[in-house]
Amino acid sequence: MSARRRITSKRRLARNQIVDGAAKIIGEGRVRRVDVEAIVDQMSKMCERSKRNRLRESKNQKQFAKQYGAALRKVISMTRRTSTDFRALPMQVSAPQLGIDRELFDHEHLLRHLKLLNAICESWEKSKLGKPKPNADEKRLAAEAALHLLKMHDIEPTATKIGAFCQLAAVLYGDKSADLQHHCRAALRTAERRLAGRKSGLNIMPVMRLEVGK
């Protein structure tokens, strides 16, 4: 684990710290802690689901690389044993149906590229599956959840770094020092497009549906 990863993991807040921090930003006298807790729990489930999906995709890629590599090795073996006619010197060929017009075909060049593809497949086959790396999904979800909470409590969101919106998003993400301004701005744009779609009669599905107590 890198030094940067260790610092980040130490900085992430526990669930109760996230709820306390969010309640403080929104206002202890006006916030319903049960609403914050519900959103934090839902975010946690969604992030775990995203991590599992990324891990499954990585496994699928390794499996595909194994199958593709095996097929490529057969093609390479056959290409090496090909007849003299197929091993002709580099020649100019045209195949309009394939979008090829007077391109140079080189048997050895083809063989080298097949070997390169096989080497890439082998590297994927030998790669170790580590823990899924966090991506922008957590930050996006934190920004959307923060926007939802602010609107629920009639607080006007502004995407300034020191504003309640960005601060709340960082707390929900679990890192008070995280800069989520970009994700907050994106969440605002998405909400504005959604509102414009409703006014115009368009059916725009929300990115995230948050179910909390009334």
Secondary structure, DSSP 8 states (H G I E B T S, - for coil): --HHHHHHHHHS--HHHHHHHHHHHH-TTT--HHHHHHHHHHHHHHHHHHHHHHHHHHHHHHHHHHHHHHHHHHHHHHHHT--TTTT---EEEEEGGGTEEEEEE-HHHHHHHHHHHHHHHHHHHH---------HHHHHHHHHHHHHHHHHTT------TTSHHHHHHHHHHT-TT---HHHHHHHHHHHHHHHHHHHHT-----S-------
